[in-house]
Structures are given as C-alpha cells and as structure tokens.
Amino acid sequence: MAALTKQTSTHPASSVEEVEMAVTARLFEPTFIKELEEVRALGLPSGDEETIESILDEVESIVKKSRTDAKWFHDAQLDFKHPFARARAEAEAYGIGPCGQP
C-alpha cells in the first residue's frame, strides 16, 4: 500500500478511499482506454459495427467518468450498481460474455 501511495501521490494518503480514488484516476482509466483503442484497431464485425461501437462507447464513457468522478465509480460498486451493467447487458445480448469471453 505504501508503494502505491508513493506512486499516486506526493503526499501520503490519509485513507484507503484516497488511494482507491488515485488508482482509479491514474491507473484504471489510461489502461482501459488503451484496451478500447486496441479492440477498435482489430476492426468491428461487418454488419455489427453499430452494435459493437455502442458497447465500446458505453464502456468508454464510464471509464472517462471514473477519471473525473472516481468517488461515483467506487460508490456505485459499493451499492451493487455496477457501473458497467448497461454495457455488460448489451455485450451479453450480442453474445460476448464477461470480460470478453464467449
């Protein structure tokens, strides 16, 4: 935890919540955006571009919101209102399982 705090802040975090917020803002968002770019670079299935782009756009909007409002992202999970629920439902309806599994 100390190493993570050192990486994410010039001052020691005063709470676990502050560390979680820093991780979300500094590590989670850039990693997810890179993965979305890599998925888009693969190309989208012909005829399904609109559906897949809708799923990717939903994920991207949640990820970007998490950077500016990390507290919302964490609170939603604590309240069992998973931030990616809509994107997950769209992906499952299309035939994509959790974390991209078939």
Sequence and secondary structure as in RCSB ss.txt:
>XXXX:A:sequence
MAALTKQTSTHPASSVEEVEMAVTARLFEPTFIKELEEVRALGLPSGDEETIESILDEVESIVKKSRTDAKWFHD
AQLDFKHPFARARAEAEAYGIGPCGQP
>XXXX:A:secstr
 HHHHHHH SS  SSHHHHHHHHIIIIIHHHHHHHHHHHHHH   TT HHHHHHHHHHHHHHHHHHHH HHHHHH
HHHTT  TTHHHHHHHHHHT  GGG  
